[in-house]
Structures are given as structure tokens and as C-alpha cells.
């Protein structure tokens, strides 16, 4: 009969014998056999881009995260000899939207500053064409745009200022061209005579409109009428004409011009028929005669021989001139010398002799 503790002893002895047998088998094996049993190490695993879960659980160190990989590019120098040169590539630069917007804002601000302050975008002087009795310097002084940036030029405002400052202009066209050109084309009134009254001179066009004489050379060889009073039904402005200095002061201070005329507001002085009659008398009057106008006696001239001739209004001027020549022929054989010959009324001409 076998007891339980005896069975356990035999089993432990059997396990001990197995272990000793395995140990002796390992000591008696050859080195070649050992190398064959060695398991090689697994190859390293290269991870180019970590997974989202890995990146969140195991963040990379700051120093390694900021490290930039510089790639090398090989260039062959001599294929026969196998010579090569390695050059590093430029690092990649990543731009975000904040950097781009800041750069664009800086670039735009710098561009606007350069355009505003650059002499190449400032007006030197307005180029005015079709001028006759107004000079370019007069217009540039009145407008005050010399040296101004081209971006501040307002063509409609310049047109209104021109017509207000120069009643002799009937129309003006303003064109602004980059980088600094202001071209102005004007249409002006053409004077045919000069009207002098109360110490002032006015140019008169063929329709009877008046405008100031800005330069003495503007009168030229135009006929001059010396008037002792204004024609009937005509009101000349009592206020003085707007000067160039007044226009400049108004531009600087911004105050309105109390003496400025409204745009295209010239003064109607004479009728068209009266202008034609004056031009006819100027052509028929003796050489050296001075044309005159008297509110009581009308149009006439001062003869250089010492008498005054009055023809009245503009009606029937040619007939009146013919009657005057007849009266003058009748007085040639006489010793009487006239001081005034009046043909104001065709049916009642008369003359006055010296006493």
C-alpha cells in the first residue's frame, strides 16, 4: 500500500530529474548550434508622422519639435570621374494668414505714403489750351493746384472755380491724367471792342457781354468807346472785380468770395445791334477820332479837328453817317467852324458853331 506523501515525493523527484537533464543538454551543445538558435533583433520602425492618438498621449520634446530637417541635394560635377557635390536645400517656410495680412497692410501703407509724398505725383502746373485773353499763370494762380497730389484733384470743382473766377470763359473741360497731369480746355468769349466807364475798362464781345481786362495787351487794336454814363437798361456791377489775390485767400482760408461772380455770369452791356453800330462807326470815323457815348446824345466820336459828332442810338446808322458827310461838305466853304454836329434824328439834324 502506497501512502500519499510518497507519491508526491516521487513526482518532485521526476521534475528535478527533467530539469537536470535539460541543463546537461544545454551545456553539451556546440557554439554553432547556439548561433542558430539565437533569434535576430527586430529592425527599427521608422514613423514619419505620428498618429493623432500617439501625438496627444506622447508629445514630442520642444527641442526636437523645433528641429528642422535640412535635405541634401547631390549634383554631378564630372560623370566620368564620379565627382559629386552636396548642397543643402533651402528650408521650408510656412506662412500663416496673420503674417500675410500684416505684410499686405504694411505694403499698402508704404505704397500710399510713397504716392502721397512722391514729387512724381504732384501737379506741376495745369496745362491750359485754347487761351486767348487769359494766361496759364492766371488760371494756375486762381486754382491753387500747383504742388497738390494728383489724387486730391476734383475736375467738377475745378471747372466751377474756373467759370466763377473768369467770366470771359463760357465753358471749361478738365481732365486728370496720371501721374501728375491736369489738362484744361477752355472756350472763351472773343472781344471786339473796349468800353471805358468810371475809370474802368471792360472788354465787350459781339453779343454785348462784358468781362474785365486782365492785361493791357488784351485790348490790342480794338476800338475804344469812352462813355460818360451807362447805356439805358444796363446795370454794371458796383462791386469790384475779383482779383487773383482774393481767389488765393479764399482757397487758403475757405471763406466764400463776396465779390465773386456766379459761374458764367458775365454782364450784358450792349445789344447786338448796338455792337454792330459801334463797329460800323469805328470803321467810318475819321482817322484819329475817339469814339464816345453820352446817355443824352448817344453814340458818336470826337473829331481831331475839334468838334463832337453824335449819332444817337443804333438805328439807321448808315443813313446818319451819310447825312453827317453832307453837313460837313456844306460847311467846307464857310468860315464858320462847328463845335458839335448832331444827327441823332434823321429828320432833324443840326450843328452848333463856334461863337
C-alpha positions as CSV (number, residue, x, y, z in Angstrom):
1,X,0.0,0.0,0.0
2,X,1.4,3.4,-1.1
3,X,0.9,6.4,1.1
4,X,0.0,9.9,-0.4
5,X,3.2,11.6,0.7
6,X,5.3,9.0,-1.1
7,X,3.5,9.8,-4.4
8,X,4.3,13.5,-4.0
9,X,7.9,12.7,-3.3
10,X,8.3,10.7,-6.5
11,X,6.7,13.4,-8.6
12,X,9.0,16.1,-7.3
13,X,12.0,13.9,-8.0
14,X,10.8,13.3,-11.5
15,X,10.5,17.1,-12.1
16,X,14.1,17.6,-10.7
17,X,15.5,14.9,-13.0
18,X,13.9,16.6,-16.1
19,X,15.4,20.0,-15.2
20,X,18.9,18.4,-14.7
21,X,18.6,16.6,-18.0
22,X,17.8,19.9,-19.8
23,X,20.6,21.7,-18.1
24,X,23.1,19.0,-19.1
25,X,21.8,19.1,-22.7
26,X,22.4,22.8,-22.9
27,X,26.0,22.6,-21.7
28,X,26.9,19.8,-24.1
29,X,25.5,21.7,-27.2
30,X,28.1,23.2,-29.7
31,X,28.7,27.0,-30.4
32,X,27.4,26.6,-34.0
33,X,24.2,25.2,-32.6
34,X,23.9,28.1,-30.2
35,X,24.1,30.7,-33.1
36,X,21.4,29.0,-35.0
37,X,19.1,29.2,-32.0
38,X,19.7,32.9,-31.4
39,X,16.7,35.0,-32.6
40,X,17.8,38.2,-34.5
41,X,16.7,41.6,-33.2
42,X,13.7,43.1,-35.0
43,X,14.5,46.0,-37.4
44,X,13.8,49.6,-36.1
45,X,10.4,51.0,-37.0
46,X,10.5,54.5,-38.7
47,X,7.4,56.6,-38.1
48,X,7.3,59.7,-40.3
49,X,4.1,61.2,-39.0
50,X,2.8,60.2,-35.6
51,X,-0.8,59.2,-35.2
52,X,-3.2,61.6,-33.6
53,X,-3.6,59.4,-30.6
54,X,0.2,59.0,-30.2
55,X,0.8,62.7,-30.6
56,X,-1.8,63.5,-28.0
57,X,-0.6,61.0,-25.4
58,X,3.2,61.3,-26.1
59,X,4.1,64.8,-27.2
60,X,7.5,65.3,-28.8
61,X,10.0,67.4,-26.8
62,X,10.1,71.1,-27.7
63,X,13.7,71.0,-28.8
64,X,13.0,68.1,-31.2
65,X,9.8,69.7,-32.4
66,X,11.6,72.9,-33.5
67,X,14.4,71.0,-35.2
68,X,14.3,71.4,-39.0
69,X,15.4,68.7,-41.3
70,X,17.8,70.0,-44.0
71,X,17.8,67.8,-47.0
72,X,20.9,67.5,-49.2
73,X,20.9,67.6,-53.0
74,X,23.7,65.9,-54.9
75,X,24.9,67.5,-58.1
76,X,27.3,65.7,-60.5
77,X,30.4,67.6,-61.4
78,X,32.1,65.1,-63.7
79,X,30.1,62.0,-64.6
80,X,33.2,60.2,-65.9
81,X,35.1,60.5,-62.7
82,X,32.0,60.2,-60.5
83,X,32.6,63.5,-58.7
84,X,29.6,65.0,-56.9
85,X,28.9,67.9,-54.7
86,X,26.2,68.0,-52.0
87,X,24.4,71.3,-51.4
88,X,21.8,71.8,-48.6
89,X,18.3,72.7,-49.7
90,X,16.6,75.9,-48.5
91,X,14.4,75.3,-45.5
92,X,10.7,75.3,-46.0
93,X,9.0,78.4,-44.7
94,X,5.4,78.1,-43.6
95,X,3.3,81.3,-43.7
96,X,0.0,81.7,-41.9
97,X,-2.8,84.2,-42.7
98,X,-1.8,86.6,-40.0
99,X,1.7,87.1,-41.4
100,X,0.3,87.5,-44.9
101,X,-2.3,90.1,-43.8
102,X,0.2,92.1,-41.9
103,X,2.6,92.1,-44.8
104,X,-0.2,93.3,-47.2
105,X,-1.2,96.0,-44.8
106,X,2.4,97.2,-44.4
107,X,2.9,97.1,-48.2
108,X,-0.4,99.0,-48.8
109,X,0.5,101.7,-46.2
110,X,4.0,102.1,-47.6
111,X,2.6,102.4,-51.1
112,X,0.1,105.1,-50.1
113,X,2.8,107.0,-48.3
114,X,5.1,107.0,-51.3
115,X,2.3,108.0,-53.7
116,X,1.1,110.9,-51.4
117,X,4.6,112.3,-50.8
118,X,6.3,111.5,-54.1
119,X,7.1,114.5,-56.3
120,X,6.2,112.5,-59.3
121,X,2.5,112.5,-58.3
122,X,2.2,116.2,-57.6
123,X,0.8,118.7,-60.1
124,X,3.5,121.0,-61.6
125,X,1.0,123.2,-63.4
126,X,-2.2,122.8,-65.2
127,X,-1.9,122.6,-69.0
128,X,-4.4,125.0,-70.5
129,X,-5.3,125.1,-74.2
130,X,-7.2,127.5,-76.4
131,X,-6.3,130.5,-74.4
132,X,-6.6,134.0,-75.9
133,X,-7.1,136.7,-73.3
134,X,-6.3,134.7,-70.2
135,X,-2.8,133.4,-69.4
136,X,-1.9,130.0,-67.9
137,X,-0.3,131.6,-64.9
138,X,-3.6,133.4,-64.2
139,X,-5.5,130.2,-64.2
140,X,-2.9,128.3,-62.1
141,X,-2.8,131.1,-59.5
142,X,-6.6,131.2,-59.3
143,X,-7.0,127.4,-58.9
144,X,-4.1,126.9,-56.5
145,X,-3.4,123.3,-57.5
146,X,0.3,123.6,-58.1
147,X,2.1,121.1,-55.8
148,X,-1.1,119.3,-54.8
149,X,-1.2,115.5,-55.0
150,X,-3.0,114.3,-58.2
151,X,-5.4,112.2,-56.0
152,X,-6.9,115.4,-54.5
153,X,-7.9,117.0,-57.8
154,X,-11.6,117.3,-58.4
155,X,-12.4,118.0,-62.0
156,X,-16.0,119.3,-61.5
157,X,-14.9,121.6,-58.7
158,X,-12.0,123.0,-60.9
159,X,-14.5,123.6,-63.7
160,X,-16.8,125.5,-61.4
161,X,-13.9,127.6,-59.9
162,X,-12.8,128.5,-63.4
163,X,-16.2,129.7,-64.6
164,X,-16.6,131.7,-61.4
165,X,-13.2,133.3,-61.5
166,X,-13.1,134.1,-65.2
167,X,-16.4,135.4,-66.7
168,X,-14.7,135.6,-70.1
169,X,-14.9,131.8,-70.2
170,X,-18.1,130.2,-71.4
171,X,-17.0,126.5,-70.9
172,X,-14.2,124.5,-69.4
173,X,-13.3,120.8,-69.7
174,X,-10.9,119.4,-67.1
175,X,-9.1,116.0,-67.5
176,X,-6.9,114.4,-64.8
177,X,-4.2,112.0,-66.1
178,X,-1.7,110.0,-64.0
179,X,0.9,110.6,-62.8
180,X,0.7,114.4,-62.5
181,X,-1.1,115.9,-65.5
182,X,-4.1,118.2,-65.3
183,X,-5.3,119.2,-68.8
184,X,-7.8,122.0,-69.2
185,X,-9.5,123.0,-72.4
186,X,-11.4,126.3,-72.2
187,X,-13.8,128.1,-74.5
188,X,-13.7,131.9,-74.1
189,X,-15.5,135.0,-75.4
190,X,-13.9,136.9,-78.2
191,X,-13.8,140.7,-77.5
192,X,-14.5,143.1,-80.4
193,X,-14.2,146.4,-78.5
194,X,-13.3,148.1,-75.3
195,X,-15.8,150.0,-73.1
196,X,-14.4,152.6,-70.7
197,X,-16.6,154.0,-68.0
198,X,-15.9,155.4,-64.5
199,X,-12.2,154.8,-64.8
200,X,-12.7,151.1,-65.6
201,X,-12.2,149.2,-68.8
202,X,-14.3,146.3,-70.0
203,X,-13.9,144.0,-72.9
204,X,-17.1,143.5,-75.0
205,X,-17.8,140.6,-77.3
206,X,-20.1,140.6,-80.3
207,X,-23.1,139.8,-78.3
208,X,-22.6,142.7,-75.9
209,X,-21.3,140.7,-72.9
210,X,-18.5,142.4,-70.9
211,X,-15.6,140.9,-68.9
212,X,-12.6,142.6,-67.2
213,X,-9.3,143.5,-68.9
214,X,-6.7,141.4,-67.1
215,X,-3.7,142.5,-69.3
216,X,-3.1,145.7,-71.2
217,X,-2.1,143.7,-74.2
218,X,-5.6,142.2,-74.4
219,X,-7.0,145.4,-75.8
220,X,-4.7,145.3,-78.8
221,X,-6.1,147.4,-81.7
222,X,-9.7,147.1,-80.6
223,X,-11.9,150.2,-80.9
224,X,-12.3,152.0,-77.6
225,X,-15.5,153.8,-76.5
226,X,-15.2,156.5,-73.9
227,X,-18.6,156.6,-72.1
228,X,-19.8,159.3,-69.7
229,X,-22.6,157.0,-68.5
230,X,-24.1,153.6,-68.9
231,X,-26.4,152.7,-71.7
232,X,-30.2,152.6,-71.0
233,X,-31.4,149.4,-69.3
234,X,-27.9,148.2,-68.4
235,X,-26.6,147.8,-64.8
236,X,-22.9,147.4,-64.4
237,X,-21.7,145.8,-61.2
238,X,-20.8,148.3,-58.5
239,X,-18.7,145.9,-56.6
240,X,-15.0,145.4,-57.7
241,X,-13.9,142.6,-59.8
242,X,-12.5,139.5,-58.1
243,X,-8.7,139.7,-58.0
244,X,-6.3,136.8,-58.1
245,X,-5.2,137.5,-54.6
246,X,-8.8,137.3,-53.4
247,X,-9.1,133.9,-55.0
248,X,-5.9,132.7,-53.3
249,X,-7.0,133.9,-49.9
250,X,-10.4,132.2,-50.4
251,X,-8.6,128.9,-51.2
252,X,-6.4,129.2,-48.1
253,X,-9.0,130.3,-45.6
254,X,-12.0,128.6,-47.1
255,X,-14.2,131.7,-46.8
256,X,-16.5,132.5,-49.7
257,X,-15.8,135.3,-52.1
258,X,-18.2,138.2,-51.5
259,X,-17.1,139.8,-54.8
260,X,-17.1,136.6,-56.9
261,X,-19.4,136.3,-59.8
262,X,-21.6,133.3,-60.3
263,X,-20.4,130.7,-62.8
264,X,-20.6,132.1,-66.4
265,X,-22.1,135.3,-65.1
266,X,-20.8,138.0,-67.4
267,X,-22.6,141.3,-67.7
268,X,-24.7,142.2,-70.7
269,X,-23.8,145.8,-71.5
270,X,-24.9,146.4,-75.1
271,X,-27.4,144.9,-77.5
272,X,-26.1,143.0,-80.6
273,X,-27.3,145.8,-82.9
274,X,-25.5,148.4,-80.8
275,X,-22.3,146.5,-81.0
276,X,-22.6,146.3,-84.8
277,X,-23.3,150.0,-85.0
278,X,-20.2,150.9,-82.9
279,X,-18.1,148.7,-85.1
280,X,-19.5,150.4,-88.2
281,X,-18.9,153.9,-86.7
282,X,-15.3,152.9,-85.8
283,X,-14.8,151.9,-89.3
284,X,-16.3,155.0,-90.9
285,X,-15.0,157.6,-88.4
286,X,-12.0,159.7,-89.5
287,X,-8.5,158.5,-88.6
288,X,-7.5,159.5,-85.1
289,X,-11.1,160.1,-83.9
290,X,-12.1,158.9,-80.4
291,X,-15.4,157.1,-80.1
292,X,-17.7,158.4,-77.3
293,X,-21.0,157.6,-75.8
294,X,-23.3,160.1,-74.0
295,X,-26.5,158.9,-72.3
296,X,-28.3,162.1,-73.6
297,X,-26.9,162.2,-77.2
298,X,-26.0,158.6,-77.8
299,X,-23.1,157.3,-79.9
300,X,-20.5,159.5,-81.6
301,X,-16.9,160.5,-81.8
302,X,-14.6,163.4,-81.1
303,X,-13.1,164.6,-84.3
304,X,-9.5,165.6,-84.2
305,X,-10.4,168.9,-85.9
306,X,-12.1,170.0,-82.7
307,X,-15.9,169.1,-82.8
308,X,-18.1,166.4,-81.5
309,X,-20.3,164.2,-83.6
310,X,-23.4,162.5,-82.1
311,X,-25.4,159.8,-84.0
312,X,-27.9,158.9,-81.3
313,X,-29.0,155.3,-80.9
314,X,-28.0,152.4,-83.1
315,X,-30.9,152.8,-85.5
316,X,-30.2,153.9,-89.2
317,X,-26.5,154.4,-88.6
318,X,-25.6,154.3,-92.2
319,X,-28.2,157.0,-93.1
320,X,-26.9,159.2,-90.3
321,X,-23.4,158.8,-91.5
322,X,-24.4,159.9,-94.9
323,X,-26.2,163.0,-93.5
324,X,-23.2,163.9,-91.5
325,X,-21.0,163.8,-94.6
326,X,-23.4,166.1,-96.3
327,X,-23.4,168.6,-93.5
328,X,-19.6,168.5,-93.4
329,X,-19.5,169.2,-97.2
330,X,-21.8,172.2,-96.8
331,X,-19.5,173.7,-94.1
332,X,-16.3,173.4,-96.1
333,X,-16.7,176.6,-98.0
334,X,-17.7,178.5,-94.9
335,X,-15.5,180.3,-92.4
336,X,-17.8,179.0,-89.6
337,X,-16.3,176.2,-87.6
338,X,-18.7,173.7,-85.9
339,X,-18.2,172.6,-82.3
340,X,-20.9,170.0,-82.5
341,X,-22.8,168.2,-85.2
342,X,-25.9,166.1,-84.2
343,X,-27.6,163.6,-86.4
344,X,-29.5,161.9,-83.6
345,X,-32.7,162.3,-85.5
346,X,-32.6,161.6,-89.2
347,X,-35.3,164.2,-90.0
348,X,-33.9,166.9,-87.7
349,X,-30.1,167.1,-87.9
350,X,-28.4,170.2,-86.6
351,X,-25.0,171.7,-85.8
352,X,-23.6,174.3,-83.4
353,X,-21.0,176.8,-84.5
354,X,-18.3,178.5,-82.5
355,X,-19.2,181.8,-81.0
